[in-house]
Amino acid sequence: MASLPAYAQDLGDGIVAVDTGFHRPLFDAAYLIVENGRAAFVDSGTNFALPRLLGALEALGVAREAVDYVIPTHVHLDHAGGVGLLMQNLPNATAIVHPRGARHMIDPSALVAGATAVYGEAEMARSYGTIVGVDAARVRESADGMVIELAGRPLQLIDTPGHARHHHCVWDARTRGFFTGDTFGLSYREFDTEQGPWLLPTTTPVQFEPDRLRESVQRLLSYQPECMYLTHYGRVRDVQRLGASLLAQLDRLVAIGRSLKNAPDRHAALERALRAEYLEIVEAHGCRFGEAEVMQLLGMDVTLNAQGLGIWLDKEAA
């Protein structure tokens, strides 16, 4: 494969991980799949990732006209915020979007309003820019089990709710790997130790459903994958060990949430419990970071996961 810029990593078999630059290095990936001169992107990052995505194409000598697909795993903005702008630069691409998310890619106004309510207008402008929609004629809804062909390379879309109802994952039979978005959790490279990568489930607002997430993870594992391509971040192997850990942590998060269901100042109580949980797990994994360094890396996840747990608890009580 041609020489790549520093923000892109050649993973072999025609797959390149592009660090989108969101928040910090090695935090948010988009994936570029190249097969016989044709290409597809899985996830896009935000609008600010566009120069990197197009730069990776240019470095590989792939014309923008040769990109056939842009496939957001789901429509959360760190995965799909840049899809509209990217599509404007890829004249022959079709956006393959989960049917529950397609309308938000066409008209992102509700998506932007929801994210603005969480982050505020200033943070939205700083982190995501102005979100633009995709021409409806260029959007194709996925269906569970649907296979698309990238220059003869089959890519299968499977419905994977639990993190979000508008989530699908992409199976690449060539590498026996899934592009998992957030369904298979988060694995930040800073926490890698001699034991390998560490992984945690993400329960961010607003559609966390633990039972459905468990089913989705088990479905991914049933393919006996050799690797997972995580948006946060990069390719991981030792998939069965990580999957077992993910499911065990999911059970623990459910127990924590239910134990604090009626706690005074529940959000703060959930945050304290999650901080303690993560510190214990990373220490057991052999990570020697102090608490301040761990929380510098996981603080945003603590807050968002506590919010998502709280919303789930309220729905469960309804």
PAKE-816105 format. One record per residue: x negated, y, z of N, C-alpha, C in turn; residue in one letter. Coordinates in steps of 0.02 Angstrom, whole numbers, plus 50000, padded with zeros to 5 digits. Example, Ala and Ser with C-alpha at 12.3 -4.5 7.8 and 13.67 -1.06 7.14 Angstrom:
<sites>
493404971650390493854977550390493404983550390a493584988850354493164994750357493555000250394s
</sites>
This chain:
<sites>
499574994050000500005000050000499565006250000m499795011449967499405017649961499255020650029a498755025150029498575028550091499155032750116s499305031850180499885035250210499665040850256l500085045950265499935051150314499945048350384p499655052150431499575049650500500235047950533a500775051150512501425049950545501775043750519y501475040250472501795034250443501345028150454a501655022550467501295016250481501535010750434q501065007850399501215002250354501294995950396d501894993050396502024987050435501984980650392l501814981450329501784975750284502454974050255g502444969850203503054967450171503484973250146d503164978750127503544984350098503904988650148g503734988150212504084992050264503594997050295i503815003250298503425008650329503835011850384v503545012550444503855016350498503625023550493a504105028050490503955035250486504135038450553v503645041150588503775044750649504105051450631d504725052350651505095058350630504875064650666t504485063950720504265069750758504765072250809g505315068750818505825070950865505585070050936f505605075450976505415075751046504665074751059h504395068851042503685067551054503455062251005r502795061350997502555056050952502795049150975p502925044850926503115037950938503755037350980l504225041850965504875041751001505445039950955f505425042250893505995041650847505735039750779d505955034050754505715031550689506265031350638a506085032750577506485030850518506065025650481a506405021150447506055015850411506165016550336y505625015650300505645015850227505485008850202l505945005950163505844999350133505735000350059i505194997550033505034998249962504994991349931v505354990349876505374983949842505384985049766e504854982749733504814983249659504954990349635n504664995149670504725002149648505365005649669g505825002149700506435005149726506375005649801r506785009949833506695011249904507355012449939a507335011450005507905012950049507625015750114a507995020350143507845022750211508355019650259f508115017450317508555015550372508435020550428v508955024350445508935030050490508525035650459d508655041750482508355047550451508015052250500s508135051350565507935056650611508365062750600g508125068450621508485074750615508305078350550t508605084150539508425088150481507685089650477n507375090450536506675092450537506205086750516f506475080750508506065075150485505995075050409a506375079150373506395078650300505695079050268l505255083750288504595083850255504205077350264p504285074150321503935067850333504225062250290r504875061950286505195056650246505005057350173l505045063450146504865064450077504105063750067l503725065550118502995064750114502785057450111g503145053150147502995046050144503145043350075a503705045350046503855043249978503305045349930l503105051649935502595054249889501935050549897e501745049049960501125045549972501135038549941a501725035549938501795028849910501895028949834l501955034949807502065035449735502765033449714g503245034049759503935032249745504325038649730v504625038949672505005044949654505635045549696a505845051649708506465052649745507055049349709r507025049249643507565046149604507595038649613e507065035649641507025028349649507295026049716a507545030549757507845028649821508575026949810v508745020649824509425018249810509905019049869d509635018649931510065018649990509775022850046y510215025950084510065028750149510555025550198v510295022150249510725018050292510635020350365i511035024950389511015026350461511305020450500p510965018350553511225012850593511855014950629t511895021350648512505024250677512435031750671h512945035450690512945042550672512705047150728v512415044450782512095048850831511535052850797h511455059050817511065063750777510315062150774l510045058650824509335056850819509225051350768d509755048150745509715042950694509975045450626h510465049850627510815051550565510875059050554a510595063150598510675070350591510395073150526g509895069750499509585072150437509845068850374g510345064550379510575060850321510825065450266v511235070450283511515074850232510975078550193g510505081350229509965085050196509525080350156l509385074450182508985069550145509335067550081l509985066350085510355064350025510335069649970m510315076049991510275081349941509625080949900q509125077649928508475077049895508365070349861n508865066049864508825059349835509415058449788l509355060449725509945061149683510305054649666p509975048949672510295042649654510475038249713n510375040749774510485036649833511225036449852a511415030749881512065029949912511965029249987t512365032650027512345031950100512785026150120a512495021250154512875015450178513015016550252i513645017750269513825020050336514365015550365v514315014250430514835010350464515505013750453h516035009850442516695012950427516945017650481p516735016550544516945021150597516535027550598r515995027650560515575033650560515575037350494g515865034350442515815037350375516105044350373a516685045350404517005051950400516575057250433r516165055250483515735060050516515125061850474h514925057450428514395059150382514645063650326m515275062950309515575067150258515735074050285i516035074250343516205080550377515935080150449d515335082750461515025081950527515265086750580p515795090550569515995095750615516175092950684s516545087450687516715084550752516105081750787a515655078850749515025076250776514615081850806l514565087350770514185093150794514515096050856v515175096550856515525099350914515405095050976a515435088550969515315084151026514605084651052g514125084851007513425085451028513295092251060a513605097451033513515104151061513785104451132t514345100951144514625100851211514145097651261a513745092951238513265089551282512625093651289v512355096251233511695099251234511685106851235y512225110051212512235117251207511995119551139g512205125551119512055128051052511315129151041e510965131651091510255133051082509855126651070a510005121551109509655115151101509835111851035e510465112451014510665109750950510255112950893m510195119450895509815122950842509085120950844a508805120450905508095118850912507935111750890r508345106950910508185099950899508465097050834s509035099750811509385096450755509475100850694y509455107450702509575111750645510315111650624g510455113950565511145114250539511305107650504t511775103950532511955097350504512395098350442i512215095050388512605095650326512915088850310v513485089150277513845083050259513595079850195g513845073950182513675070150122514295070050077v514195071150013514745070649965515095063849973d515745064049983516125057849995516025052649939a515905054949878515805050349823515155046449829a514715048749872514065045449880514025041449944r514585040549979514615036750041514975030150027v514655024750049514965018050045515015015250115r515595013050134515685010150200515425002950201e515085001250255514864994350263515444989950286s515344983450279515814978550307515394973250340a515654970250393515284965250430515084959450384d514424958250381514174952850339514014954950267g514154961150250514024963550182513284963350166m513124961250104512434961150081512354966050023v511854970350029511664974749973510984972449948i510844973949885510224971849854509784977949841e509174977649865508674982649849508174979549801l508274980649737507844977749685507764970249695a508314966949712508304959749722508164957549793g508024962149838507894960549908508544961249947r508814955849975509454956450010509374959650079p509834964150093509884967350159510594966350182l510674963250240511344961750265511534966450321q512144969050319512414973550369512864969550416l512744970050481513194966750528513434971850580i514064971150598514394975650646514124974150716d513864979150750513574978150816513804983450866t514434983250887514674988050937514374986751005p514474991451050514224990851119513854997151140g513374999251100513075005851109513535011151081h513805009751023514295014150990514725009850945a515345011750937515795007750895515645008750821r515245013850805515075015250735514365012750719h514165007250749513485004750743513464998250703h513024998050654512854991750621512094990950621h511874984750615511164983250610511024980250541c510404980450520510214978350453509714972550458v509904966850430509484960850430509084960450366w508424960050374507964959150318507704951950320d507974947750276507784940650277507044939750260a506754944250221506054943650202505604943250263r505724947650311505294947850370505634944650431t506234942150421506634939450477506664944550534r506854950550515506884955950563507514960050555g507744962750611508324967250612508084974450622f508374979050584508334986150600508914987450648f508744988850712509234988250765509524994750790t509295000450765509555006750793509465006850868g510025007150906509995007050979510285000651009d510524996050967510844990050994510364985751035t509744985251012509254981051048508824985251095f509074990951114508754994951166508184999251142g507805001751191507255006351180506605003151204l506075004251167505425001551188504895006751171s504715010751221504225016051209503525013151215y503105014951167502445011951162501995013751221r502145019151256501735021051314501765015751369e502285011651369502375006651422502114999751403f501804999051345501504992651326500954990851375d500924984551396500394982051440500144975451412t499724972151451499484965551430500054960551423e500614962051457501204957751451501594958951386q501384963951349501724965651286502174971751294g502654972551249503114978251254503624977251309p503904982851332504444982951379505044986251346w505634984451367506234986751333506774988051384l507194993151371507764994451415508374995951374l508964993951398509584995551363509745002951368p510095005451318510305012351320511065012651326t511305016551374512025016951390512285023951378t511995027551331512155034551321512885035551302t513155041651315513855043151298513965042451222p514585041051202515185040651243515525033851236v515215029251201515565022951184515215016751211q514835017351265514515011551294515045006551318f514975000351295515424994951313514994988751326e514854987251390514364982051404514534975151378p515164973151380515344966551355515224965951280d515394971151244515284971051171514544971551154r514174975351195513454975751183513124968951194l513334965551246513064958851259513194954251199r513804954351174513974950251116513554952151055e513444958551045513044960750988512324958450994s512034959151053511334957051064511284949451053v511754945751080511744938551071511814936650997q512204940550961512274939150889511614940450853r511274945850869510614947050840510144941250854l510134939050917509674933750936509834927250902l510474926150884510674919850853510354918950784s510114924250753509764923750689509044921250698y508824920350760508134918450775507634923250741q507714929650753507274934550719506564933950744p506104935650700505394935750718505174942650741e505564947750725505394954450746506014958750746c505964964450780506494969550780506164976250763m506494979950720506264986750702506694991750741y506424994450795506794998950838506715006150816l507255009950820507185017150807506755020350862t506825017850923506435020550980506035014851012h505415012250998505095014650938504675008950909y504745007950845504295003650808504494996250810g504074992350778504204985150774503974981650838r504394977150863504214972950920504314965650901v503904961450931503974954250922504154951250989r504024944750999504214941351061504954942851076d505364941951026506044944351027506484940851079v506394934251086506834930751133506694932951204q506054934051222505904936551290506214943351300r506134947751252506404954451258507164954251261l507474949951222508204949351223508464947051290g508124942051319508324939651385508264945251437a507714949051433507624954651479508164959951470s508324961351407508834966451392509494964451422l509694958251414510334955951440510344955851516l509784954051547509754954151620509804961251646a509474965951613509514972951634510224975651624q510544973551570511224975751557511684973551614l511614967351637512014965051693511874969151755d511234970851765511044974751823511344981851820r511344984851761511634991551754512384991551768l512724986251744513444985651758513554985151833v513144981151867513214980451939513084987051975a512574990651954512414997151984513005001951974i513255002151912513805006751898514415005251942g514594998951946515194997251985515094998452059r514474997552083514344998752154514405006152172s514315010452122514325017652134514945021052104l515425016952086516025019452051516365025152088k516405024552154516755029652194516285033652238n515645033752221515155037352261515265044852256a515165048452311515175055852307514615058152259p514765063152219514285065652169513995059652130d514455056152098514275049752066513715050452015r513705055651976513185056251925512495056451958h512415060452010511775060852045511585054052075a512085050552102511955043952131511735039052076a512055039352018511855035051963511145036651940l510985043051936510305044951916509785042251965e509925042852030509445040252080509365032752073r509915029352062509885022052056509505019951993a509605023551938509255021951877508515023351883l508335028851914507625030351924507295024651963r507605022552017507325017152058507275010752018a507785009251979507795003151938507225003251887e507135008751852506625009051801505925008851831y505825012251886505165012051918504985004951939l505465001351965505334994451987505164990051926e505534990951872505434986651814504764988051781i504594994351772503964995851738503364993751781v503434994251846502884991851890502804984351883e503364980751882503334973451874503044971551807a503114975951758502844974751691502094976151687h501814978651740501094979951741500904987051723g501394991451719501254998351703501005001951766c500465005551760500155008851817500275016351820r500765018751782500945025851786501225027451855f501115033551876501445036051936502165037951920g502545039251973503255040851964503355046951919e502935052051928503025058151889502925056751815a502425052651798502295051151727502845046751698e503095041951737503645037751713504255042151699v504415046651745505005050751736504915056051681m504305057951668504195062451612504395059051547q504275052451543504445048751483505175046351482l505455045051541506125042051544506665046651572l506475052751591506945057251623507565058551582g507485059651517508065060951474508515054751471m508205048851469508605042651467508985041651533d508675043451589509025042851652509655047051651v509595053251629510175057751628510715055251581t510525053551519511015051451470511325044751488l510925040051513511195033551532511675034151591n511525038651638511985039851694512635042751668a512595047351621513205050151592513615044751558q513295040551519513645035251483513965030251530g513605028451584513895023951633514505027051666l514465033451681515035036851712515645036851667g515555038251603516115038151557516415031151551i515985026051548516225019151546516625017351609w516365019351667516725017951729517415021151730l517465027251705518125030551704518595027051656d518345024751599518765021051552518985014451582k518535011151617518705004651648519245005451700e519235011251734519725012451787520405014551759a520415016851698521045019451668521545013851655a
</sites>
